Amino acid sequence: MKKNENENTPMTRSERRAKEEELTALENANEPKQEELLLVKEENSSITETNTEEIQVGEIEKKTTSSNIVDTLSQNENQNPFEDLLAEEKKSSFNPLTWVGIAIILCFAFFLYLVIISPYQEDILFLIDSGFLLLIVFLFSLSLLFREKGRKVLSLLNLFLILGYIGTNAYFIYQWEEKKVVETPQEKEETTVYQNTYLCEKEDEHISSLITTEKDNITSMIRKETFDSQELLEEAKEYFKETEGLTIEVEDKTLILTFDFQKLDLNEYKNMVRDYLESKRETTDFTYIVDDKLVYTTYLKEQLNGFTCKKEKS
């Protein structure tokens, strides 16, 4: 059997160089392919790693979000959603308008009591009270238009006005009671001291007058005149008309006229007396009537000339 000749034949230097160049060329030709393979492997590994990281991050975010939702729901279950509202209501539970409204009602009730039921008769206080009440109601209506802060300020001002209303009434009523206690005894004393009764008579004409005075003013008079005949009595009676403040009586031939000058209309009195005096051919200018009062001293000089007057014992 023959051996290959090429196996045993030594290679020359030129053939060895050519062989090396051929091997180098083959190696150089294979390098790009290996590099591409390496690049593809690196890209695949990076994609794999990236997807793995993204998947892990997404799953973590989902887990985190879901856990937050669960925590929030659990907190909402434990927390009352109306707690804030209830807390606000508790803070604003004090409403001054309610108390001011009650105070205004009481003020009006007291004002009606003063006007209708009580014996208090001071018009100036009623006018002051009316002004107070109008201002109080105006401020109360105005406070309804404001928010909480302005409402409290106006309500506080209204409370001061109500206190002023109470203080004014207390002052006036106290003064009135003091005045009433002091004046009542004095009035009784003056009535006792200054009230006098006089009996004036003219015997030749059978005329007498019982006159009651107070502070020199005639308050009442009983005049009696006796006539010679019944006809003269009836004729004289025609000049007088019974009315409020004048009573007419007849006893036998005596005409009795009772005058109450605190009730009698002085104009009617003047007309009746003037007509009667003219029938007797007498006259008067009524100068004894001053400011709707009959002055006793002047009446004595003008109408009771020739009469004898004496003071009656009280």
Helices and strands as residue ranges (DSSP letters): H 5-8, H 13-78, H 83-91, H 96-112, I 113-117, H 123-143, H 148-194, E 195-202, G 203-205, E 207-214, E 217-226, H 230-237, E 246-251, E 254-260, H 266-279, E 289-290, E 293-295, H 296-303, E 308-311
